[in-house]
Amino acid sequence: MPRSVNHVASRAKRKRILKLTRGYFGARKNVWTVAKNTWEKGLTYAYRDRRNKKRNFRALWIQRINAAARLEGLSYSQLMGALHKAGIEINRKVLADLAVNNPAAFKAIVEKVK
């Protein structure tokens, strides 16, 4: 009796992954094993970098707050310490946005904690 193989399903699975790897360089886009490995590794990078993105943005906010605070005569750590001591609960994302887009509001916050 001949062997029964579900070519429809296996071909569909391969086509799905090859469609996801369109635009990749060289064999990564059209050779099944290379494309599959590249796509799987891309998923691990995506998982890792969703976490790294949070770190990178926090670092960016801290740099922006530090630069704006130094224009007001304080360091970042002095400003954050003064904010906590004054009981002003404002997160770094909002503080950085104020420092960049609304320097007058940032200056008002700094004057309040000085």
Backbone as CSV, one residue per row, in Angstrom:
resi,resn,N_x,N_y,N_z,CA_x,CA_y,CA_z,C_x,C_y,C_z
1,MET,0.843,-1.194,0.000,0.000,0.000,0.000,0.884,1.251,0.000
2,PRO,0.565,2.224,-0.861,1.400,3.419,-0.931,1.297,4.271,0.340
3,ARG,2.389,4.979,0.572,2.458,5.831,1.759,1.589,7.063,1.549
4,SER,0.816,7.429,2.554,-0.054,8.604,2.456,0.622,9.789,3.142
5,VAL,0.850,10.849,2.394,1.527,12.039,2.938,0.622,13.246,2.684
6,ASN,0.461,14.057,3.692,-0.409,15.226,3.544,0.407,16.400,2.957
7,HIS,0.587,16.357,1.639,1.369,17.411,0.982,0.718,18.776,1.098
8,VAL,-0.591,18.801,1.129,-1.304,20.080,1.183,-0.929,20.837,2.457
9,ALA,-0.956,20.167,3.585,-0.669,20.812,4.865,0.803,21.212,4.978
10,SER,1.701,20.298,4.570,3.131,20.603,4.703,3.537,21.744,3.772
11,ARG,2.987,21.761,2.556,3.293,22.842,1.616,2.750,24.171,2.140
12,ALA,1.541,24.121,2.721,0.939,25.345,3.264,1.785,25.898,4.411
13,LYS,2.312,24.994,5.243,3.147,25.416,6.369,4.425,26.101,5.865
14,ARG,5.044,25.485,4.842,6.265,26.071,4.277,5.982,27.417,3.620
15,LYS,4.884,27.483,2.870,4.537,28.734,2.189,4.291,29.855,3.185
16,ARG,3.663,29.491,4.318,3.366,30.512,5.342,4.665,31.135,5.876
17,ILE,5.651,30.294,6.166,6.914,30.814,6.704,7.716,31.538,5.620
18,LEU,7.703,31.026,4.405,8.418,31.706,3.321,7.782,33.066,3.019
19,LYS,6.473,33.166,3.223,5.806,34.455,3.037,6.253,35.440,4.127
20,LEU,6.458,34.930,5.343,6.896,35.791,6.450,8.342,36.268,6.282
21,THR,9.143,35.524,5.507,10.557,35.888,5.338,10.808,36.662,4.050
22,ARG,9.752,37.089,3.369,9.942,37.914,2.171,10.690,39.179,2.551
23,GLY,11.641,39.589,1.717,12.386,40.804,1.997,13.704,40.533,2.706
24,TYR,13.934,39.302,3.165,15.207,38.946,3.790,16.257,38.818,2.696
25,PHE,17.533,38.811,3.091,18.642,38.796,2.135,19.038,37.371,1.753
26,GLY,19.315,37.172,0.476,19.875,35.916,-0.006,18.981,34.712,0.241
27,ALA,19.609,33.620,0.694,18.895,32.352,0.892,17.893,32.438,2.038
28,ARG,18.010,33.450,2.871,17.103,33.588,4.010,15.651,33.769,3.580
29,LYS,15.430,34.156,2.337,14.054,34.391,1.889,13.442,33.229,1.106
30,ASN,14.289,32.317,0.555,13.696,31.311,-0.328,14.155,29.879,-0.082
31,VAL,15.155,29.655,0.752,15.570,28.290,1.084,14.871,27.914,2.387
32,TRP,14.104,26.847,2.362,13.202,26.513,3.466,13.910,26.448,4.816
33,THR,14.993,25.668,4.922,15.624,25.488,6.234,16.250,26.790,6.735
34,VAL,16.894,27.519,5.839,17.531,28.787,6.229,16.461,29.804,6.624
35,ALA,15.406,29.873,5.835,14.314,30.813,6.120,13.656,30.492,7.455
36,LYS,13.428,29.206,7.725,12.782,28.789,8.975,13.652,29.162,10.174
37,ASN,14.964,28.883,10.073,15.885,29.220,11.175,15.933,30.725,11.409
38,THR,15.990,31.497,10.329,16.047,32.955,10.435,14.781,33.504,11.077
39,TRP,13.643,32.974,10.650,12.353,33.431,11.184,12.249,33.109,12.673
40,GLU,12.656,31.881,13.071,12.600,31.505,14.486,13.521,32.377,15.332
41,LYS,14.715,32.656,14.829,15.648,33.495,15.581,15.113,34.922,15.679
42,GLY,14.431,35.363,14.621,13.809,36.686,14.653,12.773,36.796,15.752
43,LEU,12.042,35.708,16.002,11.056,35.710,17.082,11.732,35.859,18.441
44,THR,12.901,35.221,18.622,13.595,35.354,19.909,14.130,36.770,20.078
45,TYR,14.621,37.369,18.995,15.073,38.764,19.070,13.909,39.687,19.424
46,ALA,12.750,39.426,18.834,11.576,40.268,19.093,11.174,40.173,20.558
47,TYR,11.200,38.964,21.112,10.853,38.759,22.526,11.838,39.507,23.418
48,ARG,13.129,39.345,23.133,14.173,39.999,23.925,14.059,41.518,23.844
49,ASP,13.856,42.020,22.647,13.895,43.469,22.444,12.635,44.186,22.907
50,ARG,11.534,43.448,23.093,10.376,44.075,23.726,10.717,44.461,25.157
51,ARG,11.599,43.706,25.799,12.043,44.041,27.152,13.125,45.120,27.130
52,ASN,14.055,45.013,26.180,15.139,46.004,26.074,14.612,47.389,25.744
53,LYS,13.507,47.447,25.008,12.906,48.718,24.620,12.550,49.541,25.858
54,LYS,12.027,48.877,26.881,11.656,49.557,28.122,12.894,50.155,28.794
55,ARG,14.003,49.387,28.800,15.261,49.877,29.375,15.781,51.091,28.605
56,ASN,15.738,50.977,27.284,16.275,52.048,26.445,15.500,53.344,26.635
57,PHE,14.170,53.240,26.714,13.371,54.447,26.896,13.601,55.067,28.265
58,ARG,13.725,54.241,29.308,13.989,54.773,30.644,15.326,55.521,30.645
59,ALA,16.345,54.948,30.000,17.657,55.597,29.919,17.552,56.931,29.174
60,LEU,16.771,56.971,28.101,16.581,58.192,27.329,15.907,59.270,28.172
61,TRP,14.857,58.876,28.926,14.154,59.842,29.778,15.098,60.411,30.828
62,ILE,15.921,59.554,31.420,16.856,60.010,32.452,17.849,61.004,31.864
63,GLN,18.346,60.733,30.664,19.297,61.656,30.022,18.646,63.014,29.759
64,ARG,17.409,63.004,29.295,16.709,64.264,29.005,16.441,65.054,30.278
65,ILE,16.014,64.350,31.337,15.752,65.022,32.610,17.044,65.594,33.164
66,ASN,18.130,64.840,33.080,19.430,65.283,33.582,19.890,66.544,32.854
67,ALA,19.755,66.561,31.533,20.181,67.723,30.744,19.365,68.957,31.132
68,ALA,18.043,68.788,31.281,17.180,69.915,31.638,17.438,70.366,33.077
69,ALA,17.705,69.410,33.973,17.961,69.749,35.379,19.261,70.528,35.521
70,ARG,20.265,70.177,34.760,21.561,70.869,34.831,21.449,72.315,34.347
71,LEU,20.523,72.562,33.415,20.282,73.956,33.007,19.696,74.772,34.159
72,GLU,19.031,74.084,35.099,18.425,74.740,36.263,19.351,74.705,37.479
73,GLY,20.566,74.170,37.312,21.541,74.166,38.401,21.449,72.963,39.329
74,LEU,20.793,71.898,38.907,20.701,70.667,39.704,21.192,69.497,38.870
75,SER,21.645,68.438,39.550,21.930,67.198,38.831,20.653,66.364,38.831
76,TYR,20.655,65.282,38.055,19.492,64.400,37.976,19.161,63.830,39.350
77,SER,20.195,63.326,40.048,19.946,62.675,41.337,19.446,63.673,42.375
78,GLN,19.971,64.893,42.339,19.498,65.924,43.272,18.033,66.260,42.998
79,LEU,17.690,66.381,41.721,16.309,66.695,41.342,15.349,65.591,41.779
80,MET,15.706,64.337,41.493,14.823,63.224,41.843,14.686,63.099,43.362
81,GLY,15.778,63.311,44.094,15.720,63.283,45.554,14.825,64.369,46.099
82,ALA,14.929,65.564,45.517,14.106,66.691,45.952,12.625,66.454,45.630
83,LEU,12.356,65.843,44.473,10.971,65.526,44.097,10.350,64.550,45.097
84,HIS,11.102,63.523,45.469,10.578,62.535,46.420,10.380,63.170,47.793
85,LYS,11.317,64.017,48.188,11.230,64.663,49.499,10.032,65.615,49.555
86,ALA,9.751,66.288,48.427,8.630,67.229,48.369,7.291,66.502,48.191
87,GLY,7.336,65.193,47.942,6.105,64.416,47.781,5.457,64.586,46.422
88,ILE,6.234,65.023,45.446,5.706,65.186,44.083,5.915,63.867,43.343
89,GLU,4.818,63.181,43.053,4.907,61.895,42.354,4.644,62.118,40.873
90,ILE,5.729,62.254,40.125,5.629,62.417,38.665,6.648,61.472,38.057
91,ASN,6.220,60.687,37.075,7.139,59.676,36.544,8.125,60.285,35.549
92,ARG,9.154,59.514,35.241,10.245,59.995,34.394,9.779,60.278,32.971
93,LYS,8.820,59.504,32.481,8.322,59.697,31.122,7.690,61.080,30.982
94,VAL,6.835,61.434,31.924,6.148,62.723,31.875,7.145,63.857,32.109
95,LEU,8.059,63.649,33.069,9.060,64.666,33.382,9.954,64.956,32.174
96,ALA,10.361,63.911,31.468,11.188,64.073,30.271,10.417,64.793,29.172
97,ASP,9.129,64.467,29.030,8.304,65.125,28.022,8.170,66.614,28.328
98,LEU,7.988,66.942,29.597,7.914,68.361,29.995,9.239,69.062,29.718
99,ALA,10.345,68.394,30.016,11.668,68.985,29.816,11.908,69.331,28.347
100,VAL,11.417,68.474,27.461,11.645,68.690,26.025,10.616,69.645,25.427
101,ASN,9.335,69.407,25.717,8.264,70.128,25.023,7.699,71.334,25.769
102,ASN,7.912,71.398,27.083,7.351,72.495,27.861,8.337,72.910,28.956
103,PRO,9.442,73.588,28.563,10.484,73.942,29.529,9.975,74.826,30.668
104,ALA,8.946,75.637,30.409,8.416,76.514,31.462,7.790,75.684,32.583
105,ALA,7.056,74.646,32.224,6.444,73.774,33.228,7.516,73.016,34.007
106,PHE,8.545,72.576,33.307,9.647,71.876,33.976,10.342,72.805,34.962
107,LYS,10.556,74.041,34.522,11.204,75.029,35.394,10.343,75.285,36.636
108,ALA,9.030,75.333,36.465,8.123,75.542,37.604,8.227,74.401,38.599
109,ILE,8.347,73.166,38.105,8.499,72.014,38.999,9.817,72.109,39.764
110,VAL,10.875,72.498,39.053,12.191,72.608,39.689,12.165,73.697,40.761
111,GLU,11.516,74.831,40.461,11.427,75.915,41.446,10.644,75.481,42.679
112,LYS,9.642,74.652,42.478,8.827,74.171,43.609,9.629,73.292,44.554
113,VAL,10.549,72.490,44.007,11.329,71.579,44.868,12.600,72.201,45.410
114,LYS,13.031,73.334,44.878,14.263,73.974,45.367,14.089,74.535,46.766
